[in-house]
Amino acid sequence: MTKPDRFSRINIWILGRLAALIVGASLVVSTLQAEEITGDWSLDLESGMPAWMRVVQQDGQPQVYMRLYIGPTGPYAAEQVEGRLKFEIRRNPKKKNGQASVIKVDVGLKQGKLDGFLERQLADGTSQREAFTGTRVPPMPASAPDLSKVRFGYPHMIFNGKDMSGWRTHESDKTNGWSVIDGMLVNTTTKTDFSPTGSYANLRTEAEFEDFWLHIEFLVEEARNSGIYLRGMYEAQVVDRDSRMQGIQGVGAIFGAIAPTSNAGKPGGQWQTYDLTLVDRHVTVVLNGVKVIDNQPIDAPTAGAIYTNAAAPGPIYLQGDHTSVKYKNIYLAPVLKD
């Protein structure tokens, strides 16, 4: 074999440099995509299931939080492959065969827009694939709002005490247990356990709201359960004082997110009062006249949320797929913008 001449050596050197530049450029693109996907996203699944995702960098590695309706949030360690993030959500649905279901997630950016899919590996060996897109959620405000400077409009009734005007069931395929009785909004179901969903429908306002103050009164019997979602995103827990659900899951809590400073609830079978203020993604909870959460940040939708974009308005949403509950005297005062 003859030795390469001077020009061949130069060509080899140039090709090597070009290859290095190409590899380096691909790594830069991959890194930029990972940085661009960092933050919170309201997801739009083909099935319509409410979903939310947060991507953070932990010790230089991407980590993902994702909630599919009522599921857990993680975190999940993600692998970065060619500018996309891949991770798995593992669940144990208590199948008789003991196999855990697996959801494989692949997400990235395509022409600046979120692009992803879920591939569900089911316990029976089959799989289902579902695509999704997403809307970026703006970051949390840098500080809590000064509520002394917030102006509210005149409170108006959003339940007239006579009929279901302004309200509708959220699910068309579930049993409607809601009715109006003696000025009360009543949900009657056969469900008595605390499992997260059931065959009865949840209820929501037709109208959607931005920030507001909400007054609502509720009655649950002992060991019964419901919830009030602010803008369809943040659940104020509805149980009795002595419920087995306490603290961050008890009465006065923003469920699973913010615990009340005290249990100001009443025993089952007695009327209780919530005054709930939501301003700039900060919530104040007054339960039976006692302030139990004071202007605290809520940075993600709670489990069971039907809206997941904190920058968008949403309905008042009442859980009806849990147990029987009664509501009355529902008033809302919107925050007035300058």
C-alpha positions in Angstrom: 0.0 0.0 0.0 1.4 3.4 -0.9 1.6 6.2 1.6 -1.0 8.9 1.3 0.3 12.0 -0.4 0.2 15.5 1.2 -3.1 16.4 -0.4 -4.7 13.1 0.7 -3.5 13.8 4.3 -5.1 17.2 4.1 -8.3 15.8 2.8 -8.4 13.2 5.6 -7.8 16.0 8.2 -10.6 18.1 6.7 -13.0 15.2 6.7 -12.1 14.4 10.3 -12.7 18.0 11.4 -16.0 18.1 9.5 -17.1 14.9 11.2 -16.2 16.3 14.6 -18.2 19.5 13.8 -21.2 17.5 12.8 -21.2 15.4 15.9 -20.7 18.5 18.0 -23.5 20.3 16.3 -25.9 17.3 16.9 -25.0 17.4 20.6 -25.7 21.2 20.7 -29.1 20.7 19.1 -29.9 17.9 21.6 -28.9 20.1 24.5 -30.9 23.0 23.3 -34.0 20.9 22.8 -33.6 19.5 26.4 -33.4 23.1 27.7 -36.3 24.2 25.6 -38.6 21.5 26.9 -37.8 22.3 30.5 -40.8 23.7 32.4 -44.5 22.9 32.8 -46.8 21.7 30.1 -50.6 21.3 29.8 -51.0 18.2 27.7 -53.6 17.5 25.0 -54.0 13.7 24.6 -55.9 12.1 21.7 -58.3 10.5 24.2 -59.1 13.8 25.9 -57.7 12.6 29.3 -56.5 15.5 31.3 -52.7 15.4 31.7 -49.8 17.6 32.9 -46.0 17.4 32.7 -43.1 19.1 34.2 -39.5 18.7 33.0 -36.6 19.8 35.3 -32.8 19.3 35.2 -31.5 17.4 38.2 -27.7 17.2 38.5 -27.4 17.8 34.8 -29.9 15.0 33.9 -33.5 15.5 32.8 -36.2 14.5 35.3 -39.9 14.4 34.4 -43.1 14.7 36.5 -46.3 13.6 34.7 -49.8 13.1 35.9 -52.4 11.4 33.8 -55.7 12.5 35.4 -55.7 10.8 38.8 -52.4 9.0 38.6 -49.1 9.6 40.5 -46.7 12.4 39.3 -43.3 10.7 39.6 -40.6 11.9 39.3 -39.3 9.7 36.5 -35.7 9.5 35.4 -35.6 10.3 31.7 -33.1 9.2 29.1 -32.2 11.8 26.4 -32.0 10.3 22.9 -31.5 12.5 19.9 -33.1 15.5 21.5 -36.1 13.6 22.9 -36.9 12.4 26.4 -37.8 8.8 27.0 -39.0 7.4 30.3 -41.4 4.8 31.8 -44.4 5.1 34.2 -44.9 1.8 36.0 -48.2 1.0 37.8 -49.6 -2.0 39.6 -53.3 -2.1 38.8 -53.7 -5.1 41.1 -54.3 -7.5 38.3 -54.8 -11.1 39.3 -51.7 -12.2 37.4 -49.7 -9.7 39.5 -48.1 -8.0 36.4 -47.5 -4.3 36.5 -48.8 -2.2 33.6 -46.1 0.0 32.0 -46.5 3.3 30.1 -43.6 4.2 27.9 -43.4 7.9 27.1 -41.5 9.6 24.3 -41.6 13.4 24.1 -39.7 16.1 22.4 -40.1 19.2 20.3 -41.0 19.2 16.6 -40.7 22.6 14.9 -40.9 24.3 18.2 -44.0 22.5 19.3 -44.3 19.7 22.0 -44.7 16.3 20.4 -45.1 13.0 22.2 -46.8 9.7 22.5 -47.7 7.2 25.2 -47.3 3.5 24.6 -49.3 1.5 27.2 -47.9 -2.0 27.9 -50.9 -3.7 29.5 -50.8 -6.6 31.8 -52.4 -9.0 29.3 -49.5 -8.4 26.9 -51.2 -6.0 24.5 -50.2 -2.4 23.9 -51.9 0.9 23.1 -50.4 4.0 21.5 -51.7 7.5 22.0 -50.2 10.8 20.7 -50.2 14.1 22.5 -49.2 17.7 22.1 -48.8 20.4 24.7 -49.2 24.0 25.7 -46.4 25.6 27.7 -47.6 26.8 31.2 -46.0 30.1 32.2 -43.7 29.9 35.3 -45.1 30.7 38.8 -45.2 34.4 39.8 -42.0 35.4 41.6 -43.9 36.4 44.8 -47.3 36.1 46.4 -49.9 38.7 45.6 -50.7 41.4 48.0 -54.3 40.6 48.7 -54.9 43.9 50.4 -54.5 45.5 46.9 -56.7 43.0 45.0 -60.1 44.3 44.0 -63.0 41.9 43.8 -66.3 42.4 41.9 -69.7 42.1 43.5 -70.4 38.5 44.6 -73.1 36.8 42.5 -74.9 33.5 42.9 -73.6 30.7 40.6 -76.3 28.3 41.9 -79.8 29.8 42.0 -81.2 27.2 44.4 -84.1 26.4 42.1 -82.7 24.3 39.2 -79.5 23.3 37.4 -79.2 26.4 35.3 -75.5 27.1 34.6 -74.4 23.6 35.6 -73.9 20.4 33.6 -72.4 17.0 34.2 -68.9 16.6 33.1 -69.2 13.0 31.8 -72.0 12.0 29.4 -71.5 8.3 29.9 -72.0 8.2 33.7 -75.1 8.2 35.9 -76.3 11.7 36.9 -76.9 11.7 40.6 -77.3 15.5 40.9 -80.6 17.3 41.6 -81.9 20.4 43.4 -83.8 19.7 46.6 -85.0 22.5 49.0 -82.5 25.0 47.7 -79.6 22.5 47.9 -77.5 21.0 45.1 -77.6 17.3 46.1 -75.6 14.4 44.8 -77.1 11.0 45.6 -75.0 8.0 44.8 -74.7 4.4 46.0 -71.0 4.7 46.4 -69.7 4.7 50.0 -66.0 3.9 49.7 -63.1 6.3 49.1 -61.9 4.9 45.8 -60.8 7.7 43.4 -63.5 7.3 40.7 -67.0 5.8 40.3 -69.9 5.3 38.0 -71.6 8.6 38.9 -71.0 11.9 37.1 -69.1 15.0 38.3 -70.6 18.4 38.0 -69.2 21.7 36.6 -70.3 25.2 35.9 -71.0 26.1 32.3 -69.1 29.4 32.9 -65.3 29.5 33.3 -63.5 31.8 35.6 -60.1 33.4 36.1 -59.1 34.5 39.7 -61.9 34.9 42.3 -63.2 34.5 45.8 -65.7 31.7 46.2 -68.1 31.0 49.1 -69.7 27.6 49.2 -71.3 25.5 52.0 -71.3 21.7 52.1 -72.6 18.8 54.1 -71.1 15.3 54.1 -72.1 12.5 56.4 -69.5 10.7 58.5 -66.9 8.8 56.3 -68.1 10.4 53.1 -66.1 12.3 50.5 -66.3 14.9 47.8 -64.2 17.9 46.5 -64.4 21.4 45.1 -62.0 22.2 42.2 -61.1 25.8 41.6 -60.9 26.5 37.9 -61.1 22.7 37.4 -57.5 22.4 38.7 -57.1 22.7 42.4 -59.2 20.5 44.8 -60.4 21.8 48.1 -61.1 18.6 50.1 -64.6 17.9 51.3 -64.7 15.4 54.2 -65.8 15.6 57.8 -63.6 16.6 60.8 -63.1 13.0 61.9 -62.5 11.5 58.5 -59.6 9.0 58.2 -58.3 11.5 55.7 -56.3 14.1 57.6 -53.6 16.7 57.1 -52.7 17.2 53.4 -55.7 15.0 52.5 -58.1 16.2 55.1 -60.8 18.9 55.3 -59.3 22.4 54.7 -56.5 21.0 52.5 -55.8 21.6 48.9 -55.8 17.9 48.3 -52.3 16.4 48.2 -50.6 19.8 47.8 -51.1 22.1 50.8 -52.0 21.0 54.3 -54.2 23.2 56.6 -52.6 24.7 59.6 -55.3 23.1 61.8 -58.4 20.9 61.5 -61.2 23.4 61.7 -63.8 21.0 60.3 -67.1 19.9 61.8 -68.4 16.4 62.5 -70.2 14.5 59.7 -73.8 15.6 59.1 -73.2 19.3 59.9 -73.0 22.1 57.4 -69.6 23.5 56.8 -68.4 26.7 55.0 -65.5 27.3 52.7 -64.3 30.8 51.6 -61.7 30.1 48.9 -59.6 32.8 47.3 -57.4 32.1 44.2 -55.2 34.9 43.0 -52.0 34.6 40.9 -51.9 30.8 41.5 -51.9 31.4 45.3 -54.8 30.1 47.4 -56.3 31.1 50.7 -58.7 28.8 52.5 -61.0 29.9 55.3 -62.9 26.9 56.7 -65.8 27.6 59.1 -64.4 31.0 59.7 -60.8 29.9 60.4 -58.0 30.7 58.0 -56.2 27.4 57.5 -54.2 28.2 54.3 -52.9 31.8 53.9 -52.0 32.9 50.4 -49.9 29.8 49.6 -48.6 28.9 46.1 -50.1 26.1 44.2 -47.8 25.2 41.4 -49.5 22.2 39.7 -52.9 20.7 39.1 -54.1 18.3 41.9 -55.1 14.7 41.2 -58.4 14.5 39.3 -58.1 17.9 37.7 -59.9 18.3 34.4 -58.1 21.5 33.5 -54.3 21.6 33.6 -53.3 25.0 32.1 -52.9 27.5 35.0 -52.9 30.4 32.5 -56.4 29.6 31.3 -59.8 30.1 33.0 -61.7 27.1 34.2 -65.0 26.0 35.8 -66.0 25.4 39.4 -66.1 21.6 39.4 -67.7 19.3 42.1 -66.9 15.7 42.6 -69.9 13.5 42.2 -68.2 10.2 41.4 -67.2 9.9 45.1 -70.1 9.7 47.6 -73.3 11.6 48.4 -72.9 15.3 49.3 -74.9 18.5 49.5 -74.0 22.0 48.6 -75.7 25.4 48.9 -75.2 29.1 49.0 -72.6 29.2 46.2 -71.3 32.7 45.5 -68.4 33.9 43.4 -66.7 37.3 43.2 -64.2 37.7 40.3 -61.0 39.6 40.6 -61.3 42.9 38.8 -58.5 43.7 36.4 -57.0 47.2 36.2 
